Amino acid sequence: MKNNTTTLLLLVLLLGLCLISCKGKPEKPVKKEINTTVKAVQKDEETMNSQEQEENTLPDSFKSRLRPDETLYPGKVYTDTVTYVDFNNYDYDQVLFTIKKNNDTIVLISEDEWEGKYFKEQEIIINWKIDSIRPAGDPEYLDFKEFLISSTKTAELDDKNVKVLWQETLYDEELKVDINTIVLDKDFQKSIIEPERAALGYVATFVGNECEWEGGRPDENRSNLKCKLLSYLDLGCQCSDKHLGFLNQWFSKDSIALSMLKRCPTIPNTATIQSTFDEILMETNTQEQTITVSYKVKTLNIRDNTVSAYTKTDQFSYDLKSIVLVDSKKTAHK
């Protein structure tokens, strides 16, 4: 009986070993490698198809306010004469170069090499093109913008010797009477540069130039006094934030001028004692970077019925970003 049991156990053990040997070696994962290769090829094909689809959807031509009546093509370089407005290298992801043409303001994407090169309202020549750009916040979106390639001055700044302001006797249709009124040179207004604007703005701050309250009366801050020369210079109302903000920026290196500007007067042309310009002459020397403003002033005391006059000459030195009053001479008239 014992021998039979031992024989049976041996048979079971041999059968188990036989079954294990029949399983053989595991197959290589050929199918898995094939699937991986297929997926990689499919992904490459999808990327290529996506790129081809994007290229097929790109427009062949564009429009720009720089040349509103033309059909423009990407990558082609265009040359235009424009007016410089502003340069911004701080507030956006891209460096922005703002110009004006045909009364339209256009922003181009540029490099930072043109910072501080031009005066506001200066006429310049630009080379530019239309090219693609992907915004930093949305890299999958493809946009097209004007890009600045290069820029130059149309010419060096011209020396100037101009009569900016004078008085004329004109007939007032409403009052039905001849009156003396300030006249300003409109042609000079088109070519004025920022330092000239600052020099004239400073002079205009302290002399009346047909100033009247908007609305007929002063507001609580007396910031609504509209004056003829300041309006001509696009400096807003007398002693307003626009007026003083511009001058404080340009005279930032002139402590005496800044101190004077803190005492900005608001005197309308109805005041008992007032002053007015009879004439303003301005000379700009671009080689020496000086601006000389000579002006005749008449002071009226309506209460005493008296008139006095004087001539004053102010000389300024300037650079691209600042201006300083370097000399001032006043001569009273008898």
C-alpha positions in Angstrom: 0.0 0.0 0.0 2.8 2.4 0.9 4.5 1.7 -2.5 1.4 2.5 -4.4 1.0 5.8 -2.6 4.6 6.8 -3.3 4.2 5.9 -7.0 1.0 8.0 -7.2 2.8 11.1 -5.8 5.6 10.7 -8.2 3.2 10.7 -11.1 1.4 13.8 -9.9 4.8 15.6 -9.6 5.9 14.6 -13.1 2.6 15.8 -14.5 3.0 19.2 -12.9 6.6 19.6 -14.3 5.3 18.6 -17.7 2.6 21.3 -17.7 5.0 24.0 -16.7 7.5 23.1 -19.5 4.6 23.1 -22.0 4.0 26.9 -21.4 7.3 27.7 -23.0 9.0 31.2 -23.0 6.7 34.3 -23.0 6.2 36.0 -26.3 7.9 39.3 -27.1 5.6 42.4 -26.9 5.8 42.9 -30.7 2.2 44.2 -30.8 2.9 46.9 -28.2 6.0 48.2 -30.1 3.9 48.3 -33.3 1.2 50.3 -31.6 3.7 52.8 -30.2 5.3 53.3 -33.6 1.9 53.8 -35.2 0.8 56.4 -32.6 4.1 58.3 -33.1 3.5 58.4 -36.9 -0.1 59.4 -36.4 1.0 62.3 -34.1 3.6 63.5 -36.6 1.0 63.4 -39.3 -1.5 65.4 -37.1 1.2 68.0 -36.4 2.0 68.4 -40.1 -1.7 68.5 -41.0 -2.2 71.2 -38.4 0.7 73.2 -39.7 -0.5 72.8 -43.3 -4.0 73.8 -42.3 -2.7 76.9 -40.5 -0.6 77.9 -43.5 -3.6 77.4 -45.8 -5.8 79.6 -43.6 -3.2 82.5 -43.5 -4.4 85.5 -45.5 -2.5 86.4 -48.7 -2.9 90.1 -48.2 -3.6 92.7 -45.5 -4.9 96.2 -44.8 -3.2 98.8 -42.6 -4.2 102.4 -41.6 -0.7 103.4 -42.7 -1.8 102.7 -46.3 -5.6 102.4 -46.1 -6.1 102.4 -49.9 -3.6 99.6 -50.7 -3.5 95.9 -50.5 -0.4 94.9 -48.5 1.6 91.6 -48.4 3.2 89.9 -45.5 7.0 90.3 -45.3 7.2 93.1 -47.9 9.0 96.2 -46.7 7.2 99.6 -47.1 8.6 103.1 -46.6 6.5 106.0 -45.3 6.9 109.5 -44.0 5.0 109.8 -40.7 4.9 111.9 -37.6 6.4 110.6 -34.4 4.1 110.4 -31.3 5.4 108.1 -28.6 7.7 105.2 -27.6 6.7 102.7 -24.9 9.2 100.1 -23.6 7.6 99.6 -20.1 3.9 98.9 -20.0 3.4 96.0 -22.4 5.0 92.7 -23.5 6.2 94.3 -26.7 8.1 97.5 -27.4 5.6 99.9 -29.0 6.5 102.7 -31.4 3.5 105.1 -32.0 3.3 107.3 -35.1 0.6 109.3 -36.9 -0.3 109.4 -40.5 -3.4 110.8 -42.3 -4.8 111.9 -38.9 -4.7 108.2 -37.8 -2.6 107.0 -34.8 -0.9 103.7 -35.5 1.2 101.5 -33.1 4.1 99.5 -34.5 6.0 96.7 -32.7 9.7 97.7 -32.6 13.1 97.2 -30.9 14.2 99.5 -28.1 17.0 101.2 -30.1 14.8 104.2 -31.0 14.0 105.2 -27.4 14.6 109.0 -26.9 15.7 109.5 -30.6 12.8 111.8 -31.7 10.8 114.7 -30.5 7.0 114.4 -30.4 5.4 115.7 -33.6 8.7 115.3 -35.4 8.5 114.2 -39.1 10.4 110.9 -39.7 10.8 108.2 -42.3 10.1 104.6 -41.4 10.6 101.2 -43.0 8.1 98.7 -41.9 6.4 95.4 -42.7 3.5 93.2 -41.7 4.5 90.0 -39.9 3.0 87.4 -37.6 3.1 87.4 -33.8 1.8 85.1 -31.1 0.6 87.0 -28.0 2.4 85.9 -24.8 -0.9 85.1 -23.0 -2.3 83.1 -25.9 0.6 81.3 -27.8 -1.8 79.3 -30.0 -3.4 82.5 -31.5 -1.6 83.8 -34.5 -2.0 87.5 -35.1 -0.5 90.0 -37.6 0.9 93.4 -36.8 2.9 96.2 -38.3 6.6 95.9 -37.4 9.1 98.8 -37.5 12.3 97.8 -39.3 14.2 101.1 -39.3 13.6 104.8 -38.9 15.3 108.1 -39.6 14.7 111.8 -39.5 13.4 113.4 -42.7 16.1 116.1 -42.1 18.0 117.6 -39.2 15.9 120.0 -37.2 15.8 123.4 -38.8 16.9 126.6 -37.2 13.9 128.9 -36.8 13.3 132.6 -36.5 9.6 133.1 -36.4 7.0 135.6 -35.2 4.7 133.3 -33.2 2.2 135.9 -32.0 1.1 139.4 -32.8 -1.9 141.8 -32.4 -4.3 142.7 -35.1 -7.3 145.0 -35.2 -10.3 142.9 -36.5 -13.9 143.6 -36.8 -16.1 141.7 -34.4 -19.4 140.7 -36.1 -21.1 140.0 -32.8 -20.1 143.2 -31.1 -20.2 145.3 -34.3 -16.9 147.0 -33.4 -13.2 146.8 -34.2 -11.1 145.1 -31.5 -7.5 144.2 -30.9 -7.0 140.5 -30.8 -4.1 138.0 -30.6 -3.2 136.2 -33.9 -1.0 133.1 -33.9 1.1 131.6 -36.7 -0.7 128.5 -37.9 2.2 127.2 -40.1 4.6 127.3 -37.2 2.1 125.2 -35.1 2.5 122.3 -37.6 6.3 122.2 -37.2 6.7 123.0 -33.5 8.9 120.6 -31.5 8.5 119.7 -27.8 11.3 122.0 -26.4 9.8 124.9 -28.3 6.4 124.0 -26.9 7.8 123.9 -23.4 9.6 127.3 -23.8 6.5 129.0 -25.1 4.3 127.3 -22.5 6.5 128.6 -19.7 6.4 132.2 -21.0 2.6 132.0 -21.5 2.1 130.9 -17.9 2.9 134.3 -16.5 1.4 136.6 -19.1 -2.3 136.9 -20.1 -3.3 135.7 -23.5 -7.0 136.3 -23.8 -8.0 134.0 -21.0 -11.6 133.4 -20.2 -13.4 131.1 -17.8 -15.1 128.1 -19.5 -18.7 128.3 -18.6 -18.4 132.0 -17.7 -17.2 131.4 -14.1 -14.3 129.7 -12.3 -14.8 126.2 -10.8 -13.9 125.5 -7.2 -10.2 124.7 -8.2 -9.9 127.6 -10.7 -8.8 125.0 -13.3 -11.1 126.0 -16.1 -9.4 129.2 -17.4 -9.0 128.8 -21.1 -6.2 130.9 -22.7 -5.5 131.4 -26.4 -1.8 130.7 -26.5 -2.0 127.7 -24.2 -4.8 126.2 -26.4 -2.6 126.8 -29.5 0.1 124.8 -27.7 -2.4 122.1 -26.7 -1.6 122.5 -23.0 -5.1 122.7 -21.7 -6.4 125.3 -19.3 -4.2 127.7 -17.3 -2.6 125.9 -14.3 -4.4 122.7 -15.1 -2.8 119.3 -14.5 -2.2 119.0 -18.3 -0.5 122.4 -18.4 1.7 122.1 -15.3 2.3 118.4 -15.7 3.9 119.0 -19.1 6.0 121.9 -17.9 7.1 120.2 -14.7 8.3 117.2 -16.7 10.3 119.3 -19.2 11.7 121.7 -16.5 12.5 118.9 -14.1 16.2 119.9 -14.1 15.5 123.6 -13.4 14.7 124.2 -9.8 14.1 127.9 -10.2 11.6 127.4 -13.0 9.8 124.7 -11.0 9.5 127.1 -8.1 8.0 129.7 -10.3 5.5 127.3 -11.8 4.2 126.6 -8.2 2.9 130.2 -8.3 0.9 129.8 -11.5 -1.6 132.7 -11.7 -5.2 132.4 -12.9 -6.1 135.9 -14.2 -8.9 136.3 -16.7 -9.1 139.1 -19.2 -11.9 140.7 -17.1 -9.6 141.3 -14.1 -8.9 144.8 -12.9 -5.2 144.4 -13.4 -4.1 142.2 -16.3 -1.4 141.7 -18.9 -1.4 140.6 -22.5 1.2 139.8 -25.2 1.7 142.3 -28.1 4.2 140.2 -29.8 6.3 137.0 -29.4 9.4 136.2 -31.5 11.2 132.9 -31.2 14.6 131.8 -32.4 15.8 128.2 -32.3 19.5 127.3 -32.8 19.7 123.6 -33.3 23.5 123.4 -33.3 23.8 125.1 -29.9 20.4 123.6 -28.8 19.1 127.0 -27.5 15.7 128.6 -27.8 15.3 132.4 -27.4 11.9 133.9 -26.8 11.6 137.7 -27.1 8.2 139.2 -26.2 6.4 142.5 -25.7 3.9 142.8 -22.9 1.3 145.4 -22.1 0.0 145.7 -18.5 -3.4 147.3 -17.9 -4.8 148.8 -14.7 -8.4 149.4 -15.4 -9.1 151.0 -12.1 -6.4 153.6 -12.5 -6.8 153.8 -16.3 -3.1 153.3 -16.8 -1.0 151.2 -19.2 2.6 150.1 -18.9 4.7 148.0 -21.2 8.0 146.0 -21.2 10.1 143.8 -23.4 11.6 140.6 -22.1 14.0 138.0 -23.6 14.2 134.5 -22.1 16.9 132.1 -23.3 16.6 128.3 -22.8 18.9 125.4 -23.4 17.4 122.0 -24.3 18.1 118.4 -25.1 15.9 115.5 -26.0 14.1 115.3 -22.7 14.5 118.5 -20.7 14.8 122.3 -21.0 16.4 124.9 -18.6 15.9 128.7 -18.5 19.5 130.0 -18.6 19.0 133.8 -19.0 16.2 136.3 -18.7 16.4 140.1 -19.4 13.6 142.6 -19.0 13.5 146.2 -20.3 10.7 148.6 -19.3 9.2 151.0 -21.7 8.7 154.6 -20.8 
